[in-house]
């Protein structure tokens, strides 16, 4: 089980705008912002996703093959998170839809945040 996730950001302010909109679409909210760190968590709980500049002071980079998956409750939340992310500085990596199309049990969308980190928001049907 994963306890928390830290996502590197080049620009915390730009990334914060992206994650505020993206996370709100599936029930997460900003818990705090302090010293370049922004914490997010499910409404009514503590933060478990953190966006911040790297500790070593070097530029944030995204890992090739690394992707974070965020669980949504339904297809509408997947669509809303994808659209919100794109409207706030994200880039498309795969429109909302079934993966694979013939299975229709995994509905997801893919995008990159302003730093280039790849994200998926999905629900299982």
N, C-alpha and C positions, 0 to 999 in steps of 0.2 A: 504494500500500500504506500502511496506517495503522501508525505506529510505536507509539503509545500513545493512550489515551483518559483524560480527566479528567472525573469526574462530580461536580457540585456537591452538597454535602450541608448541610442545615440543622443536623443533629445527627449528628456522626460516629459516636457510640456506637450510636445506633439504626440508622443506615445500615450500620455494621459488622456488626451482628447479622444484618441482612437479607442483605448480600452474602456473609457467611461461609456461610450456609445455601444461598443461591441458587447461588453459584459452585461450592461443593463438589459439587453435583449433576451438574455436567458437567466435572469434572476440574480446576477452578481452586482455588487456596488462597490464604489470607492470607499475604503475604510479610513484611509489617511494619506497625506502627502507631506513628506518632511525630508529635507536635505537631498532632494533628487530621487528619493524612494516614494513609490506609490503602492499602496496595498489594496487588494481586492478580495472580496469574499462573498459567499452566498448571503443574501439578505437575512439578518438575524443571527449571523455567526461571525467568527473572527476571520481575518485575512488569511489566505493560503496561497495567493498568487501575488507576486511582487514584481514590479517593473522598476528598473534602476540602471544607472551606469555601472559598468564592471568595477569591481573592487580594486583591481590592479591599475586603474587609471587609463588603460589602453582602450582603443575604440571597441564598441560593441560589434560583434559579428554574429551572423547566424550560422548554424551548423548544417552542412550539406547532409540531408537525410534525417535531420532532427525535425520533429513536428509535435506540437502539443494539441491534444484533443479535448474540447470542452463539451460536456454533455448538456443538451437541451431537452426540454420536456416533449416537444413535438415539432412537426415540420414548420409551423409558423414561426417558432422561436429561431429555428435554423435560418430561415429566410430573413428574418428581422436582424439577426446578428451579422449575417453576411452583408446585407445592405447597409447597416450602420457602420460597419468597418470600412466599407468602400467609400462611404460618404465622409469619413473622418481620416483620410490619408492612407488607407490600406489599398492593396492591389489584389486583383482576382487571381486565384489559382485553381478555380473550379466552381462553377455555379451550383446552387442547391439542386440536389437530385439524388436518385437512388444509386448506390454503388454496391455491386454491379447492377446495371439497370434491370436485368431480368430477375433478380432476387427480391427486390422490394422489401427488404428487412432492415437495411441500413441507409438512412437518409442523411446526407452530409453536404457541407459546403467548405471550400478551402480558400484561404486568403493569406496575405502577408501583411504584417503590421508595418508602421513607418520605418522601422530599422531593417526589415526584411525577414523577420522570424516567421516561419510557416505555421499556420494554425488551421485546425479543423473544428467546426462546430457540428455536432451530429445528434441524432436520436435513433434509437432502435425501435422498430415497430413489430 
